[in-house]
Amino acid sequence: MSKSTWDEALVAAEVTYVLEVDGKIVVIEGVPARLNAETGERYFAPETVEQLHKIIHSSQSPQRMIQAPVFHFAA
């Protein structure tokens, strides 16, 4: 895939970033990303990743709390 074709497949979007930190799920909404329209793969600018790390490791209070069901994948 040429660079220009690759760039055309990416669109600016705001996404929800979810990860597990020390056994706790952290959800960050409204994260700017480049989204591959075909695959759904997300790409983050280095500055965005740096800001995500600051948010994750800060002691600031979350804007809201959620509850989520947990399932075990059994093949």
N, C-alpha and C positions, 0 to 999 in steps of 0.2 A: 504494500500500500504506500503510495507516495505521500510526502508530508502534506501537500495541499488537500488530498483526499482525506487524510487522517484528521486534519484541522476542521474540515467541513463536517465530520461525523461528531465533533464535540460541540456541545451547547452549554452555555452558562446556566447554572441552576443553583438553587438552595436546597440542601439535603439534610437529612437527620443522620448524625454520626453516633453510632452505638458501640460501646466496648465494655469489657469487664476489667475492673481495676481492683485488686485485692479482694476478689470474691464479690464485688458489688458492680451492678450494671450502671453505667453512666450514659446518659442520653443528652446530646447537644443538638438543638434544633437551629435551623437557619444558617447552616454552614455553607459558605460559597464554594462551589466546585465546578469543574468542567465535567460534563456527563457525556459518555459515549451513547449516542442515541440508539445505536444498534444493539449494544451489549449491556448497557446499564452500568458499565464500569465507571467509577468515579476517580477523578484526579484532583489533587489539592495543591495549591501553590505552597511553596516553602513557608511563607509568612502565615498562611492559614494553619499549617501543621504546628508551627511555633505557638500560635495563639491557642490552638486546641490543647497543647501540653500545659500551657499556663492555666487554662480553665480547669483542666482535670486535676492538677496538683495544687490548686489554690484552696484556701479555706473559706471561700465565699459561699454563701448560702444559695441553694438552687432556687429558681423561680417557682418551681412547683415539684411535687413528688407524684410518682405513678406507681401502680402495682401491675405486675405482669405474671401470667401463668408460666410455669416452667415444665417442660416436657423432656423426656429422655428419648433420644432417637434409637429405635430398636429395628435392626435390619432383619 
